[in-house]
Amino acid sequence: MADLEWKGYSFDELKYQRALVTIKCEIEKEKLISTFSTIKQGKMSIISAGGQNSLLNKVFGALDVADYSILAFKFGRKLYSIFRKIRKK
């Protein structure tokens, strides 16, 4: 069983992983710049009345179930603390 333990990355593998992450970050940065330039030009609204071309539609489309559950938990906890403060007054 000791042979199945992960021994980590070699130096070359670490360099490759770092380069891969850097490239992914640059691609996402370019996507954000493109999206915000589209918004600036007025071709996309932040909140659209049912349109497919809104920023919120793209953001929520990128989230999965785990992200939604984390957001709901944080939002619920915030609401609970607000209501608790109001109730104490």
MODELLER restraints for C-alpha pairs under 7 A, 6 or more apart:
rsr = mdl.restraints
at = mdl.atoms
rsr.add(forms.Gaussian(group=physical.xy_distance, feature=features.Distance(at['CA:38:A'], at['CA:44:A']), mean=6.02, stdev=0.5))
rsr.add(forms.Gaussian(group=physical.xy_distance, feature=features.Distance(at['CA:39:A'], at['CA:45:A']), mean=6.09, stdev=0.5))
rsr.add(forms.Gaussian(group=physical.xy_distance, feature=features.Distance(at['CA:44:A'], at['CA:53:A']), mean=5.84, stdev=0.5))
rsr.add(forms.Gaussian(group=physical.xy_distance, feature=features.Distance(at['CA:44:A'], at['CA:54:A']), mean=5.70, stdev=0.5))
rsr.add(forms.Gaussian(group=physical.xy_distance, feature=features.Distance(at['CA:45:A'], at['CA:54:A']), mean=5.19, stdev=0.5))
rsr.add(forms.Gaussian(group=physical.xy_distance, feature=features.Distance(at['CA:45:A'], at['CA:55:A']), mean=6.64, stdev=0.5))
rsr.add(forms.Gaussian(group=physical.xy_distance, feature=features.Distance(at['CA:46:A'], at['CA:54:A']), mean=5.26, stdev=0.5))
rsr.add(forms.Gaussian(group=physical.xy_distance, feature=features.Distance(at['CA:46:A'], at['CA:55:A']), mean=4.79, stdev=0.5))
rsr.add(forms.Gaussian(group=physical.xy_distance, feature=features.Distance(at['CA:46:A'], at['CA:56:A']), mean=6.17, stdev=0.5))
rsr.add(forms.Gaussian(group=physical.xy_distance, feature=features.Distance(at['CA:47:A'], at['CA:54:A']), mean=5.62, stdev=0.5))
rsr.add(forms.Gaussian(group=physical.xy_distance, feature=features.Distance(at['CA:47:A'], at['CA:55:A']), mean=6.68, stdev=0.5))
rsr.add(forms.Gaussian(group=physical.xy_distance, feature=features.Distance(at['CA:47:A'], at['CA:56:A']), mean=6.18, stdev=0.5))
rsr.add(forms.Gaussian(group=physical.xy_distance, feature=features.Distance(at['CA:48:A'], at['CA:54:A']), mean=5.37, stdev=0.5))
